[in-house]
Amino acid sequence: LEFRRVLFRSKLFGRVAELNDLNVRVQWVGRPFDTPEARTPRYVQRAIRKAIADTASNTGMVLTVAFDYGSHAEMAHAARAALAAGAPPTIEHIEQHLYLPELPHIDVLVRTSGEQRISNFMLWQAAGSPVYFTDRAWPEFDAAELDRAIAFAR
């Protein structure tokens, strides 16, 4: 458990000063922490909340971190929330109740590591988006590969 904590903190949330220097605002998408379905450990919740608070005034790029996220759970949550608000589960009402309704639709979905499928990730937001498949694994996905994905989407 302690190893996971050190690894987690060192990868992103240990870099909040760097994110602030780059004017990057952190936001999070996933199962709401206060629901019975939430599986995010409390120490991760604290780290996420702290990173969000520590970068809240940044006005540049927005970095959305997905943790304990799945599209099926998000869509079920949105449908339940729409019904609880007295709204029928229409496309518009479900979209209003997604975890981050302000999150824009995806310009290009990148699938790394040679996988030839999409996963349970951002399905609502990726509807109609081009999918760029690459054999490169995430750690080797570099700026040139990103440029190819963007060019593919145009």
C-alpha positions in Angstrom: 0.0 0.0 0.0 2.8 2.5 0.9 4.5 1.8 -2.4 1.3 2.6 -4.3 1.1 5.8 -2.4 4.6 6.9 -3.2 4.2 5.9 -6.9 0.9 7.7 -7.2 2.1 10.9 -5.6 5.3 11.0 -7.6 3.7 10.6 -11.0 1.3 13.5 -11.2 0.3 15.0 -7.9 3.9 15.4 -6.8 4.3 17.7 -9.8 1.8 20.4 -8.8 4.5 23.1 -8.7 5.4 22.2 -12.3 1.7 22.3 -13.3 1.4 25.7 -11.7 4.6 27.0 -13.5 2.9 25.8 -16.8 -0.4 27.4 -15.9 -2.2 24.1 -16.0 -5.5 23.6 -14.1 -6.2 20.1 -12.9 -9.7 18.6 -12.9 -10.9 15.1 -12.2 -13.5 12.8 -13.7 -14.7 9.6 -12.1 -17.3 8.1 -9.8 -18.3 10.8 -7.3 -16.4 10.2 -4.0 -19.6 10.5 -1.9 -21.4 7.6 -3.6 -21.6 4.0 -2.5 -20.1 2.9 -5.8 -16.9 5.0 -5.3 -13.7 2.9 -5.0 -11.2 5.7 -4.8 -9.0 5.3 -1.7 -9.2 8.3 0.7 -5.5 9.2 0.3 -6.1 9.4 -3.5 -9.2 11.5 -2.9 -7.2 13.9 -0.8 -4.4 14.1 -3.4 -6.9 14.8 -6.2 -8.7 17.5 -4.1 -5.4 19.1 -3.2 -4.2 19.2 -6.8 -7.5 20.7 -7.9 -7.4 23.3 -5.2 -3.7 24.1 -5.8 -4.2 24.7 -9.5 -7.7 26.2 -9.4 -6.5 29.7 -10.4 -4.6 28.6 -13.4 -6.0 29.7 -16.7 -4.1 27.8 -19.3 -4.5 24.2 -20.3 -6.9 22.0 -18.4 -5.6 18.5 -17.4 -8.5 16.1 -16.7 -7.4 13.1 -14.7 -9.6 10.0 -14.9 -9.5 7.9 -11.8 -12.2 5.3 -10.9 -13.8 6.1 -14.2 -15.9 4.1 -16.6 -18.3 5.2 -19.3 -20.9 2.7 -18.4 -21.0 3.9 -14.8 -21.0 7.5 -15.9 -24.0 7.0 -18.2 -25.9 5.0 -15.6 -25.1 7.8 -13.0 -26.3 10.5 -15.5 -29.6 8.7 -16.3 -30.3 8.2 -12.5 -29.5 11.8 -11.8 -31.7 13.0 -14.6 -34.6 10.9 -13.3 -34.0 12.1 -9.8 -34.2 15.7 -11.0 -37.6 14.9 -12.6 -36.3 15.0 -16.1 -36.8 12.2 -18.7 -33.6 10.4 -19.6 -33.2 12.2 -23.0 -29.9 12.8 -24.7 -29.9 16.4 -23.5 -30.7 15.6 -19.9 -28.2 12.7 -19.7 -25.5 15.0 -21.1 -26.3 17.6 -18.4 -25.8 15.0 -15.7 -22.5 13.5 -16.9 -19.6 13.7 -14.4 -18.2 16.7 -16.2 -20.9 18.0 -18.4 -18.7 20.9 -19.6 -16.0 18.5 -20.9 -16.0 19.0 -24.7 -16.4 16.2 -27.2 -13.2 14.4 -28.1 -11.4 15.6 -31.2 -9.4 12.4 -31.7 -9.4 9.2 -29.6 -5.9 7.7 -29.4 -5.6 4.0 -28.8 -2.0 3.0 -27.9 -0.1 -0.3 -27.6 -1.5 -1.9 -30.7 -5.0 -2.4 -29.3 -7.6 -2.5 -32.0 -10.6 -1.7 -29.9 -12.0 1.1 -27.8 -12.4 0.6 -24.2 -15.0 1.7 -21.6 -13.5 5.2 -21.7 -15.2 8.5 -22.6 -17.7 6.7 -24.9 -20.3 9.5 -24.6 -17.7 12.2 -25.3 -16.0 10.2 -28.1 -19.2 9.5 -30.1 -18.4 10.3 -33.7 -14.7 11.0 -33.0 -12.0 9.6 -35.3 -9.9 6.9 -33.6 -6.2 6.8 -34.1 -4.5 3.4 -33.5 -0.8 3.2 -32.9 1.5 0.3 -31.9 3.4 2.6 -29.6 2.9 2.1 -25.9 2.0 5.2 -23.8 5.4 5.8 -22.4 6.9 5.9 -25.9 4.0 8.1 -27.3 5.9 11.2 -28.2 5.2 14.6 -29.8 5.7 13.3 -33.3 3.1 10.6 -32.7 0.7 13.1 -31.3 1.2 15.2 -34.4 0.3 12.2 -36.6 -2.8 11.6 -34.5 -3.9 15.3 -34.9 -3.2 15.2 -38.6 -5.2 12.0 -38.9 -8.2 13.7 -37.2 -8.2 16.6 -39.6 
